[in-house]
Amino acid sequence: MKELQYLNKYFIKYKYRFLFGIIITIVAQIFALYTPELVGKSISSIEAFLKSGNKDTSLLKKELFQNIALIFICTLIAGFFTFLMRQTLIVMSRFVEFDLKNEVFNHYQNLSQNFYKRNRTGDLMNRISEDVGKVRMYVGPAVMYTINTVIRFAAIIISMSAINVKLTIYSLLPLPILSYSIFVLSKRINKKSTEYQQNLSTLSSFTQEFFSGIRVIKAYALEKDRNNHFIKLSEISKQKNLSLAKTQALFGPLMILLIGLSYLIVIYVGGQMYVKGEIKDIGVIAKFLLYIGMLVWPVASFGWVSSLVQEAEASQKRINEFLLEQPEIQNVGHITTEIEGKITFENVSYIYDDTNIQALDDISFTINKGETVAILGKTGSGKSTILSLLTRIHDVKGNSKIKIDGHNLTEYDLYHLRNSMSIVPQDPFLFSDSIKNNIKFGKEDATYEEIVTAAKMAVVDDNIQSFTNKYETILGERGITLSGGQKQRVSIARAIIKEAPILILDDCLSAVDTETEEKIVNNFKTIFNKKTTIIVTHRASAAKNANKIIVLDSGKIVQEGTHNQLVTQEGFYKDLYIKQLSEKENA
């Protein structure tokens, strides 16, 4: 149970509820133990009455009626406290489930970009849902029944020993066999449960990717192929689940067999002892039979509980693999003063660890507060890497330095730093919500007028107004309802409404026609004239109005200057400008 030790902090957090549940369990077992005592007492009274030869049954009836009434009352009280036990411990497990899911989710948010490159979305979802659910079964039912079983075992064995030690020893002889059997089966269950959960993650990942890429699958007519692959994965999952279920199914018959042996031992050994006079009262045997009967469910549940613990151990191990992983990007800074927007890159080089590709090679430049800088270059020249480093998606290493307002990026509080930037990514991501709420994502308290103004600045208001529900139109997953250009412009509106001091546009006009692009760029002049703006683009038309243009090639700066300066120099920018200008004229 090494992996499950991680959960001890939650038992400490809810210690009062946990201790109260234990106390309630003890009280419930005390009242439950009165039943065998009263039944044995009743049988002894009947035996004594028969031996006495007395014909008057009034006293016997009165005593039996009192015993029956007491059994009824004790059973009700024991049942009530058992109900309270469930309400206390099972509800506690729901609290732990809530806390653990939030902990996992928050940790997911803190983990770095490389983590999401290495792991599939379906696996992440499975660990926060299926695996946490398995762990809850340990914290709730498994812990509850374990406490109940331990207390009941202790109370019954003490009561049995107080009556007759020899008969107690004989009746508990099957227990060592039970213990060893549980040990062997538990190891098998742990292994099979781990395999099943891992396969379930694979199935979840496949399903998630299938639904996300359904348009591509339909376009290439791959439905049959994907369906066959899903059937194969489902078949593997079914076989692993059946294998696990078969192993778990051995517990029930094994428990019944061993309990049955205990019954036979009590009847045989107890009968022999009664015949020999070692037991004077036949009610003792009845008590022992009832005590063994009271052990049936705890012993039977012990196998089920053992299965739950092994499954939870396997699931918690999978959860711990992610929880114990440290984010590559650490929030160690404390500066939260308002950012003005001066950006400095000093001898910045960067090599991606996973591919060993050098994206940037000793580049330096400065962007003053309020300036607009355009960054151009071929695919793979390092444009997006500059933005990733600036937003601390990745961190620079060695002698490389990136500063904002004279402070290293790591000196700023990470959330304050990112909150000071409005970002329009190259691949815009929209949520399955209304267009209004997607734009408000940049500013939660934005008014309807502000939303419309931002949409007009992004030249997407006319499109939205043409929809039946206008700004209340619900978008499909990842904004599938909209075209590529519309998604980009809604994403731009989201950045506009945020009003951050630094605006970052990562090739966000690639799906927009030239005419619409010019309108948006002209709007940028009025909106962002006091903001520091970085535009990554493949189009000279989007860059020509910038205060400075930086041209990258293989991670190095090969050209730098204004549009008027660069258009007169031989090089990448002039060639690009002439090419795109001729394309526009020919169109």
C-alpha positions as CSV (number, residue, x, y, z in Angstrom):
1,M,0.0,0.0,0.0
2,K,3.0,2.3,-0.5
3,E,1.3,4.3,-3.3
4,L,-1.9,4.8,-1.1
5,Q,0.2,6.5,1.6
6,Y,-0.2,9.7,-0.5
7,L,-3.8,9.8,0.7
8,N,-2.9,10.0,4.4
9,K,-3.0,13.8,4.2
10,Y,-6.7,13.6,3.4
11,F,-7.3,11.3,6.4
12,I,-5.6,13.9,8.5
13,K,-7.6,16.7,6.9
14,Y,-10.9,14.9,7.7
15,K,-9.6,13.3,11.0
16,Y,-12.6,14.3,13.1
17,R,-15.1,12.9,10.7
18,F,-12.9,9.8,10.4
19,L,-12.6,9.3,14.2
20,F,-16.3,9.9,14.6
21,G,-16.9,7.1,12.1
22,I,-14.7,4.7,14.0
23,I,-16.5,5.5,17.3
24,I,-19.9,5.0,15.6
25,T,-18.7,1.7,14.3
26,I,-17.6,0.5,17.7
27,V,-21.0,1.4,19.2
28,A,-22.8,-0.4,16.4
29,Q,-20.8,-3.6,17.0
30,I,-21.4,-3.5,20.7
31,F,-25.1,-3.5,20.2
32,A,-24.9,-6.1,17.5
33,L,-23.1,-8.5,19.9
34,Y,-26.1,-8.5,22.2
35,T,-28.0,-10.6,19.7
36,P,-26.0,-13.9,20.0
37,E,-25.9,-13.4,23.8
38,L,-29.7,-13.0,24.1
39,V,-30.3,-15.9,21.7
40,G,-28.0,-18.2,23.6
41,K,-29.6,-17.1,26.9
42,S,-33.0,-17.9,25.4
43,I,-32.0,-21.4,24.3
44,S,-30.4,-22.0,27.7
45,S,-33.6,-21.0,29.4
46,I,-35.6,-23.4,27.2
47,E,-33.1,-26.2,28.0
48,A,-33.4,-25.5,31.7
49,F,-37.2,-25.4,31.5
50,L,-37.3,-28.8,29.7
51,K,-35.0,-30.4,32.3
52,S,-37.0,-29.0,35.2
53,G,-40.2,-30.8,34.2
54,N,-42.2,-27.7,35.1
55,K,-45.5,-27.4,33.3
56,D,-46.0,-23.7,33.9
57,T,-44.7,-21.9,30.8
58,S,-45.7,-18.3,31.9
59,L,-42.2,-17.4,33.2
60,L,-40.5,-18.9,30.2
61,K,-42.7,-17.0,27.8
62,K,-42.1,-13.8,29.7
63,E,-38.3,-14.2,29.6
64,L,-38.4,-15.1,25.9
65,F,-40.6,-12.1,25.1
66,Q,-38.2,-9.8,26.9
67,N,-35.2,-11.3,25.1
68,I,-37.0,-10.9,21.7
69,A,-37.8,-7.3,22.6
70,L,-34.2,-6.6,23.6
71,I,-32.9,-8.3,20.4
72,F,-35.3,-6.1,18.3
73,I,-34.2,-2.9,20.1
74,C,-30.5,-3.8,19.9
75,T,-30.8,-4.6,16.2
76,L,-32.6,-1.2,15.6
77,I,-29.9,0.7,17.5
78,A,-27.1,-1.2,15.7
79,G,-28.7,-0.6,12.3
80,F,-29.1,3.1,13.1
81,F,-25.4,3.5,14.1
82,T,-24.4,1.5,11.0
83,F,-26.4,4.0,8.9
84,L,-24.6,6.9,10.6
85,M,-21.3,5.1,10.0
86,R,-22.0,5.0,6.2
87,Q,-23.1,8.6,6.2
88,T,-19.9,9.6,8.0
89,L,-17.3,7.6,6.1
90,I,-18.8,7.3,2.7
91,V,-19.5,11.1,2.6
92,M,-15.9,11.6,3.7
93,S,-14.8,9.6,0.7
94,R,-16.7,12.0,-1.6
95,F,-14.9,14.9,0.0
96,V,-11.6,13.2,-0.7
97,E,-12.6,12.5,-4.2
98,F,-13.5,16.2,-4.7
99,D,-10.2,17.3,-3.3
100,L,-8.1,14.8,-5.2
101,K,-9.8,15.6,-8.6
102,N,-9.1,19.3,-7.9
103,E,-5.5,18.6,-7.0
104,V,-4.9,16.6,-10.1
105,F,-6.7,19.2,-12.3
106,N,-4.7,22.1,-10.8
107,H,-1.5,20.1,-11.2
108,Y,-2.3,19.4,-14.8
109,Q,-2.6,23.2,-15.3
110,N,0.8,23.8,-13.8
111,L,2.6,21.2,-15.9
112,S,4.7,22.3,-18.8
113,Q,4.1,22.1,-22.5
114,N,6.5,19.1,-22.9
115,F,4.3,17.1,-20.6
116,Y,1.4,17.4,-23.0
117,K,3.6,16.5,-25.9
118,R,4.5,13.2,-24.1
119,N,1.0,12.2,-22.9
120,R,-2.3,11.7,-24.6
121,T,-5.5,13.6,-23.7
122,G,-7.5,10.4,-23.2
123,D,-5.0,9.1,-20.7
124,L,-5.1,12.4,-18.7
125,M,-8.9,12.2,-18.6
126,N,-8.9,8.6,-17.6
127,R,-6.6,9.2,-14.6
128,I,-8.7,12.1,-13.3
129,S,-12.0,10.2,-13.7
130,E,-11.6,6.4,-13.7
131,D,-8.5,6.2,-11.5
132,V,-9.8,8.8,-9.0
133,G,-13.0,6.8,-8.8
134,K,-11.1,3.6,-7.9
135,V,-9.3,5.5,-5.2
136,R,-12.5,6.8,-3.8
137,M,-13.7,3.3,-3.4
138,Y,-10.7,2.7,-1.2
139,V,-11.1,5.8,0.9
140,G,-14.9,5.1,1.4
141,P,-16.2,1.5,1.2
142,A,-12.8,-0.2,1.6
143,V,-11.8,1.8,4.7
144,M,-15.3,1.6,6.2
145,Y,-15.6,-2.2,5.8
146,T,-12.1,-2.7,7.0
147,I,-12.8,-0.8,10.2
148,N,-16.1,-2.6,10.6
149,T,-14.4,-6.0,10.0
150,V,-11.5,-5.4,12.4
151,I,-13.7,-4.1,15.2
152,R,-16.3,-6.9,14.7
153,F,-13.5,-9.6,14.6
154,A,-11.9,-8.2,17.8
155,A,-15.2,-8.0,19.6
156,I,-16.4,-11.5,18.5
157,I,-13.1,-13.2,19.3
158,I,-13.0,-11.6,22.7
159,S,-16.6,-12.6,23.4
160,M,-16.0,-16.2,22.1
161,S,-12.8,-16.5,24.1
162,A,-14.6,-15.4,27.2
163,I,-17.1,-18.2,26.8
164,N,-14.8,-21.1,25.7
165,V,-11.2,-20.7,24.5
166,K,-10.8,-24.2,23.1
167,L,-13.9,-23.9,20.9
168,T,-12.8,-20.5,19.8
169,I,-9.5,-21.8,18.6
170,Y,-11.1,-24.7,16.7
171,S,-13.7,-22.4,15.0
172,L,-11.0,-20.0,13.8
173,L,-8.8,-22.7,12.3
174,P,-9.7,-21.8,8.6
175,L,-8.5,-18.2,9.1
176,P,-4.8,-18.9,8.2
177,I,-5.9,-20.5,4.9
178,L,-8.1,-17.5,4.3
179,S,-5.2,-15.1,5.0
180,Y,-2.9,-16.8,2.6
181,S,-5.5,-17.1,-0.1
182,I,-6.3,-13.4,0.1
183,F,-2.6,-12.6,-0.1
184,V,-2.1,-14.7,-3.3
185,L,-5.3,-13.4,-5.0
186,S,-4.6,-9.8,-4.1
187,K,-1.2,-9.8,-5.9
188,R,-3.0,-11.2,-9.0
189,I,-5.7,-8.6,-8.8
190,N,-3.2,-5.8,-8.5
191,K,-1.4,-6.9,-11.6
192,K,-4.6,-7.4,-13.6
193,S,-6.1,-4.2,-12.4
194,T,-3.1,-2.2,-13.5
195,E,-3.1,-3.8,-17.0
196,Y,-6.9,-3.1,-17.3
197,Q,-6.5,0.6,-16.3
198,Q,-3.6,1.1,-18.7
199,N,-5.6,-0.4,-21.6
200,L,-8.6,1.7,-20.6
201,S,-6.4,4.8,-21.0
202,T,-5.4,3.7,-24.5
203,L,-9.1,3.1,-25.4
204,S,-10.0,6.6,-24.0
205,S,-7.2,8.3,-25.9
206,F,-8.3,6.6,-29.2
207,T,-11.9,7.6,-28.6
208,Q,-11.0,11.2,-27.8
209,E,-8.8,11.5,-30.9
210,F,-11.5,9.9,-33.0
211,F,-14.2,12.4,-32.0
212,S,-11.7,15.4,-32.3
213,G,-10.7,14.3,-35.8
214,I,-14.1,13.2,-37.1
215,R,-14.0,15.6,-40.0
216,V,-10.7,14.2,-41.3
217,I,-11.9,10.6,-40.8
218,K,-15.1,11.3,-42.8
219,A,-13.1,13.2,-45.5
220,Y,-10.8,10.2,-46.0
221,A,-13.6,7.7,-45.6
222,L,-11.8,5.9,-42.8
223,E,-14.9,5.1,-40.7
224,K,-14.7,1.4,-41.3
225,D,-11.0,1.2,-40.6
226,R,-11.3,3.2,-37.4
227,N,-14.3,1.1,-36.4
228,N,-12.3,-2.1,-36.8
229,H,-9.5,-0.6,-34.7
230,F,-11.9,0.4,-32.0
231,I,-13.4,-3.2,-32.0
232,K,-9.8,-4.6,-31.5
233,L,-9.1,-2.2,-28.6
234,S,-12.5,-2.9,-27.1
235,E,-11.9,-6.7,-27.4
236,I,-8.5,-6.3,-25.6
237,S,-10.3,-4.2,-22.9
238,K,-13.0,-6.8,-22.5
239,Q,-10.6,-9.7,-22.2
240,K,-8.5,-7.9,-19.5
241,N,-11.7,-6.9,-17.6
242,L,-12.9,-10.5,-17.8
243,S,-9.6,-11.8,-16.6
244,L,-9.8,-9.4,-13.6
245,A,-13.4,-10.3,-12.9
246,K,-12.6,-14.1,-12.9
247,T,-9.8,-13.6,-10.4
248,Q,-12.1,-11.4,-8.2
249,A,-14.9,-14.1,-8.5
250,L,-12.7,-16.6,-6.6
251,F,-13.2,-14.7,-3.4
252,G,-16.9,-15.3,-2.9
253,P,-16.8,-19.2,-3.1
254,L,-13.6,-19.3,-1.1
255,M,-15.1,-17.3,1.7
256,I,-18.3,-19.4,1.7
257,L,-16.2,-22.6,1.8
258,L,-14.1,-21.4,4.8
259,I,-17.1,-20.1,6.7
260,G,-18.9,-23.4,6.1
261,L,-15.9,-25.2,7.5
262,S,-16.1,-23.0,10.6
263,Y,-19.8,-23.9,11.0
264,L,-19.0,-27.6,10.7
265,I,-16.1,-27.4,13.2
266,V,-18.4,-25.6,15.8
267,I,-21.1,-28.1,15.4
268,Y,-18.8,-31.1,15.5
269,V,-16.3,-30.0,18.2
270,G,-19.0,-28.2,20.2
271,G,-21.2,-31.3,20.1
272,Q,-18.4,-33.5,21.3
273,M,-17.6,-31.1,24.1
274,Y,-21.2,-31.0,25.2
275,V,-21.5,-34.8,25.2
276,K,-18.3,-35.0,27.3
277,G,-19.6,-32.4,29.7
278,E,-16.9,-29.8,28.8
279,I,-19.8,-27.5,27.8
280,K,-22.6,-27.5,30.3
281,D,-24.9,-25.2,28.3
282,I,-26.3,-26.0,24.8
283,G,-26.8,-22.3,24.3
284,V,-23.0,-21.9,24.0
285,I,-23.0,-23.7,20.7
286,A,-25.9,-21.6,19.5
287,K,-23.9,-18.4,20.5
288,F,-20.9,-19.7,18.6
289,L,-22.9,-20.4,15.5
290,L,-24.4,-16.9,15.6
291,Y,-20.9,-15.4,16.1
292,I,-19.6,-17.3,13.1
293,G,-22.7,-16.1,11.2
294,M,-21.8,-12.5,12.2
295,L,-18.4,-13.1,10.7
296,V,-19.8,-14.2,7.3
297,W,-20.3,-10.7,5.8
298,P,-17.1,-9.2,7.3
299,V,-15.0,-12.2,6.0
300,A,-16.8,-12.1,2.6
301,S,-16.4,-8.4,2.4
302,F,-12.7,-8.8,3.2
303,G,-12.1,-10.3,-0.2
304,W,-14.1,-7.6,-1.9
305,V,-12.2,-4.9,0.2
306,S,-8.9,-6.5,-0.7
307,S,-9.8,-6.2,-4.4
308,L,-10.8,-2.6,-3.9
309,V,-7.5,-1.9,-2.2
310,Q,-5.4,-3.5,-4.9
311,E,-7.3,-1.7,-7.7
312,A,-6.9,1.6,-5.8
313,E,-3.2,0.9,-5.3
314,A,-2.8,0.4,-9.1
315,S,-4.9,3.6,-9.8
316,Q,-3.1,5.7,-7.2
317,K,0.2,4.7,-8.7
318,R,-0.9,6.0,-12.1
319,I,-2.1,9.2,-10.5
320,N,1.1,9.6,-8.5
321,E,3.2,9.3,-11.7
322,F,1.7,12.7,-12.8
323,L,1.3,14.3,-9.4
324,L,5.0,13.8,-8.5
325,E,6.1,15.2,-11.9
326,Q,7.5,18.7,-11.4
327,P,6.6,21.5,-13.8
328,E,9.5,22.6,-16.0
329,I,8.3,26.2,-15.7
330,Q,8.5,27.2,-12.0
331,N,6.8,30.3,-10.7
332,V,9.6,31.7,-8.5
333,G,9.1,35.4,-9.3
334,H,7.4,38.0,-7.1
335,I,7.2,41.1,-9.1
336,T,3.5,42.2,-9.7
337,T,4.0,45.8,-10.6
338,E,2.2,47.0,-13.8
339,I,4.1,46.1,-17.0
340,E,4.8,48.9,-19.4
341,G,6.0,46.8,-22.3
342,K,9.7,47.3,-23.1
343,I,11.0,43.9,-24.3
344,T,14.7,42.9,-24.6
345,F,16.3,39.7,-26.0
346,E,19.9,39.4,-25.1
347,N,22.0,36.7,-26.9
348,V,19.1,34.2,-26.8
349,S,19.7,30.7,-28.1
350,Y,17.3,27.8,-27.7
351,I,17.4,24.1,-28.5
352,Y,14.3,21.9,-28.2
353,D,15.1,19.0,-25.9
354,D,12.8,16.5,-27.6
355,T,14.0,17.0,-31.1
356,N,17.5,18.6,-30.5
357,I,16.6,21.2,-33.1
358,Q,18.3,24.7,-32.5
359,A,15.4,27.0,-33.0
360,L,17.2,30.3,-32.1
361,D,20.9,31.0,-32.4
362,D,22.2,34.0,-30.4
363,I,19.6,36.6,-31.3
364,S,19.4,40.1,-29.7
365,F,16.8,42.9,-30.3
366,T,14.9,45.4,-28.3
367,I,11.2,46.4,-28.6
368,N,10.4,49.7,-26.9
369,K,7.2,50.5,-25.1
370,G,4.3,51.1,-27.5
371,E,6.2,49.8,-30.6
372,T,4.9,47.4,-33.1
373,V,7.4,44.8,-34.3
374,A,6.8,42.3,-37.1
375,I,8.7,39.1,-37.3
376,L,8.9,37.3,-40.6
377,G,10.7,34.2,-41.8
378,K,10.3,30.8,-43.5
379,T,8.7,27.9,-41.7
380,G,11.0,26.7,-38.9
381,S,13.0,29.9,-38.8
382,G,12.2,30.4,-35.0
383,K,9.4,32.9,-35.1
384,S,7.0,31.0,-32.8
385,T,9.9,30.0,-30.5
386,I,10.4,33.7,-29.7
387,L,6.8,33.9,-28.6
388,S,7.0,30.7,-26.6
389,L,10.0,32.0,-24.7
390,L,8.4,35.4,-24.1
391,T,5.3,33.9,-22.6
392,R,7.4,31.3,-20.7
393,I,5.9,28.3,-22.3
394,H,9.6,27.4,-22.4
395,D,12.4,28.9,-20.5
396,V,15.8,30.2,-21.8
397,K,18.9,28.5,-20.6
398,G,22.6,29.5,-20.0
399,N,23.6,33.1,-20.8
400,S,20.4,33.8,-22.7
401,K,18.3,36.6,-21.2
402,I,14.8,37.9,-21.9
403,K,13.8,41.1,-20.0
404,I,10.6,43.1,-19.7
405,D,11.0,46.6,-18.4
406,G,14.5,45.7,-17.3
407,H,13.6,42.7,-15.2
408,N,14.3,39.0,-16.2
409,L,11.1,37.2,-17.0
410,T,11.6,34.8,-14.1
411,E,11.5,37.7,-11.7
412,Y,7.8,38.3,-12.5
413,D,5.0,36.3,-11.0
414,L,4.2,33.9,-13.7
415,Y,0.4,34.6,-13.7
416,H,0.9,38.3,-13.6
417,L,3.3,38.1,-16.5
418,R,0.9,36.1,-18.7
419,N,-2.0,38.2,-17.6
420,S,-0.2,41.2,-19.0
421,M,-0.2,39.7,-22.5
422,S,-3.0,39.4,-25.0
423,I,-2.2,36.4,-27.2
424,V,-3.8,35.3,-30.5
425,P,-2.2,31.9,-31.2
426,Q,-1.5,30.5,-34.7
427,D,-4.1,27.8,-34.2
428,P,-7.0,29.6,-32.4
429,F,-8.8,27.5,-29.8
430,L,-12.4,28.3,-29.1
431,F,-14.5,26.6,-26.4
432,S,-17.8,24.8,-26.7
433,D,-19.7,27.9,-25.5
434,S,-21.4,30.9,-27.0
435,I,-19.5,33.4,-29.2
436,K,-20.2,36.0,-26.5
437,N,-18.5,34.0,-23.8
438,N,-15.6,33.1,-26.0
439,I,-14.9,36.7,-26.5
440,K,-15.5,37.5,-22.8
441,F,-12.8,34.9,-22.0
442,G,-10.4,37.8,-22.4
443,K,-12.3,40.0,-19.9
444,E,-14.9,38.3,-17.7
445,D,-16.7,41.5,-16.7
446,A,-17.0,42.9,-20.2
447,T,-20.3,44.5,-21.2
448,Y,-22.2,43.6,-24.3
449,E,-21.2,46.9,-25.9
450,E,-17.5,46.1,-25.3
451,I,-17.9,42.7,-26.8
452,V,-19.6,44.1,-30.0
453,T,-16.9,46.8,-30.3
454,A,-14.1,44.2,-30.0
455,A,-15.8,42.1,-32.7
456,K,-16.1,45.1,-35.0
457,M,-12.5,45.8,-34.6
458,A,-11.7,42.2,-35.5
459,V,-14.0,42.6,-38.5
460,V,-16.2,39.6,-37.4
461,D,-19.3,41.4,-36.2
462,D,-21.1,41.2,-39.6
463,N,-20.6,37.4,-39.7
464,I,-21.9,37.1,-36.1
465,Q,-25.0,39.2,-36.9
466,S,-25.9,36.9,-39.7
467,F,-26.2,33.9,-37.4
468,T,-29.7,33.1,-36.1
469,N,-28.7,33.5,-32.4
470,K,-26.0,36.1,-33.1
471,Y,-23.6,36.4,-30.2
472,E,-25.5,33.7,-28.3
473,T,-24.6,31.1,-31.0
474,I,-23.2,28.0,-29.4
475,L,-20.0,26.8,-31.0
476,G,-19.1,23.2,-31.4
477,E,-16.0,21.6,-30.0
478,R,-12.9,23.7,-30.8
479,G,-15.2,26.2,-32.6
480,I,-16.0,23.8,-35.3
481,T,-19.2,25.8,-36.2
482,L,-17.0,28.6,-37.6
483,S,-14.7,28.8,-40.6
484,G,-11.0,29.1,-40.1
485,G,-11.0,32.9,-40.8
486,Q,-14.0,33.4,-38.4
487,K,-12.2,31.5,-35.7
488,Q,-9.1,33.6,-36.1
489,R,-11.1,36.9,-35.9
490,V,-13.1,35.8,-32.8
491,S,-9.8,34.9,-31.2
492,I,-8.5,38.4,-32.2
493,A,-11.6,40.0,-30.6
494,R,-10.8,38.1,-27.4
495,A,-7.3,39.5,-27.4
496,I,-8.6,43.1,-28.1
497,I,-11.1,43.1,-25.3
498,K,-8.4,42.0,-22.7
499,E,-6.6,45.4,-23.1
500,A,-3.2,44.0,-21.9
501,P,-0.1,46.2,-22.3
502,I,1.6,43.6,-24.6
503,L,-0.2,42.1,-27.7
504,I,1.1,39.0,-29.4
505,L,-0.3,37.9,-32.8
506,D,1.1,34.6,-34.0
507,D,0.4,34.4,-37.7
508,C,-3.3,34.9,-36.8
509,L,-4.4,36.3,-40.2
510,S,-3.3,33.4,-42.3
511,A,-6.9,32.3,-42.9
512,V,-8.2,35.8,-43.6
513,D,-8.4,37.3,-47.1
514,T,-6.1,40.3,-48.0
515,E,-9.0,42.8,-47.9
516,T,-10.1,41.8,-44.4
517,E,-6.5,41.6,-43.3
518,E,-6.0,45.3,-44.3
519,K,-9.1,46.4,-42.4
520,I,-7.9,44.5,-39.2
521,V,-4.4,45.9,-39.5
522,N,-5.8,49.5,-39.9
523,N,-7.9,48.9,-36.8
524,F,-4.8,47.8,-34.9
525,K,-3.2,51.2,-35.6
526,T,-5.9,52.9,-33.5
527,I,-6.3,50.2,-30.9
528,F,-2.7,49.4,-30.1
529,N,-0.9,52.7,-30.7
530,K,0.1,52.7,-27.1
531,K,0.6,49.0,-26.6
532,T,3.7,46.9,-27.4
533,T,2.7,44.6,-30.3
534,I,4.5,41.7,-31.8
535,I,3.2,40.3,-35.1
536,V,4.4,37.0,-36.4
537,T,3.4,36.7,-40.0
538,H,4.1,35.3,-43.5
539,R,2.6,38.4,-45.2
540,A,4.5,41.6,-45.9
541,S,1.2,43.5,-46.0
542,A,0.7,42.7,-42.3
543,A,4.2,43.8,-41.5
544,K,4.7,47.0,-43.5
545,N,3.1,49.4,-41.0
546,A,5.3,48.1,-38.1
547,N,7.8,50.3,-36.4
548,K,10.4,47.6,-37.0
549,I,10.6,44.4,-39.0
550,I,12.8,41.5,-38.0
551,V,13.5,38.7,-40.6
552,L,14.7,35.3,-39.3
553,D,16.4,32.5,-41.1
554,S,17.5,29.3,-39.3
555,G,17.2,30.9,-35.9
556,K,19.3,34.0,-36.8
557,I,18.3,37.6,-37.5
558,V,19.3,38.2,-41.2
559,Q,17.4,41.5,-41.7
560,E,16.1,44.3,-39.4
561,G,14.6,47.7,-40.1
562,T,11.5,49.5,-41.3
563,H,9.4,48.6,-44.3
564,N,10.9,51.5,-46.4
565,Q,14.4,50.4,-45.4
566,L,14.0,46.7,-46.1
567,V,12.1,47.0,-49.4
568,T,15.2,48.7,-50.9
569,Q,17.6,46.0,-49.7
570,E,18.1,42.7,-51.5
571,G,16.9,39.9,-49.4
572,F,14.0,37.8,-48.1
573,Y,11.7,40.8,-47.3
574,K,12.0,42.5,-50.6
575,D,11.4,39.2,-52.5
576,L,8.4,38.5,-50.4
577,Y,6.9,41.9,-50.8
578,I,7.3,42.0,-54.6
579,K,5.9,38.4,-54.9
580,Q,2.8,39.2,-52.7
581,L,2.3,42.5,-54.4
582,S,2.2,40.9,-57.8
583,E,-0.2,38.2,-56.6
584,K,-2.5,40.9,-55.3
585,E,-2.4,42.8,-58.6
586,N,-3.0,39.6,-60.6
587,A,-6.0,38.7,-58.4
